[in-house]
Amino acid sequence: MKNAIIYLLVFLAVQIGITNGVCYLWKTIAGSPDITTMMLVVSMAASAVVTLAVFLLARWCVVSRSYVRSRPWGALVWSVVAAIGAVVPSLWLQEQMPELPNVSLNELSMILGNRWGYFAVGLLAPVAEELVFRGAILRSLLGWTGRHWLAIAISAVLFALVHGNPAQMPHALLVGLLLGWMYWRTDSVVPGVAFHWANNTIAYVGYNILPVPDAPLASYFGGSQQTVLMAVGFSLCIFIPALIQLNLRLRKAQGPGLRG
């Protein structure tokens, strides 16, 4: 448990320190106090890169090709399919809850609306966050308690809280539970990275192709709640079979995988 707390604090320190440092330097060089899109993109990318460097150099996660060498292509494909099927049900569940403040809406909109934002959100963030929250924190929690679901639940709650945006937390919590289960089954962050990449890619693409990205689901289905429920049901017909396939296919590789 102590190690998990250390990993979390280091992650937060890197995120806050690098973000503030990049923004300060950017504003100083530009001579303007305004926050710009590229400032946010660069700070997010730099935070992810430094996080990866710190956790790998400290050997809090061990990188190996063992899991990939086991050729888990079916598991990776179904991880992506599960991410696709989870989007609409997760959004629907969130709409049934009391409305939560979206304190990072402006910053997220600026990053997602920039083509370079995908490099930070879609590519670097999934790898860095999986390495930290599953490869380091969850691995430590699994060693601390013999009850794997308790460890998965704690890591999922931490994963949701560090997003720092109440509007994102319900989805992050649900995703964190699934990603934790995937790591526990495989001892590898690779399936989680595939799911996380697909999830963030859908968010990026959706923001850029939908006329009003944060509009209620009903607005995309002619205002009909019945059609929304049909869309939720259709998505579950994707998500549930994907979970069944993952349950059949997720297994540990022979030898160490990409793990902490």
Sequence and secondary structure as in RCSB ss.txt:
>XXXX:A:sequence
MKNAIIYLLVFLAVQIGITNGVCYLWKTIAGSPDITTMMLVVSMAASAVVTLAVFLLARWCVVSRSYVRSRPWGA
LVWSVVAAIGAVVPSLWLQEQMPELPNVSLNELSMILGNRWGYFAVGLLAPVAEELVFRGAILRSLLGWTGRHWL
AIAISAVLFALVHGNPAQMPHALLVGLLLGWMYWRTDSVVPGVAFHWANNTIAYVGYNILPVPDAPLASYFGGSQ
QTVLMAVGFSLCIFIPALIQLNLRLRKAQGPGLRG
>XXXX:A:secstr
 HHHHHHHHHHHHHHHHHHHHHHHHHHHHHT     HHHHHHHHHHHHHHHHHHHHHTTSSB  SHHHHT  HHH
HHHHHHHHHHHHHHHHHHHHHS     TTHHHHHHHHTSTTHHIIIIIIHHHHHHHHIIIIIIHHHHHH S HHH
HHHHHHHHHHHTT  TTTHHHHHHHHHHHHHHHHHHS SHHHHHHHHHHHHHHHHHHHHSSSTTS GGGGTTT H
HHHHHHHHHHHHHHHHHHHHHHHH    SS  SB 
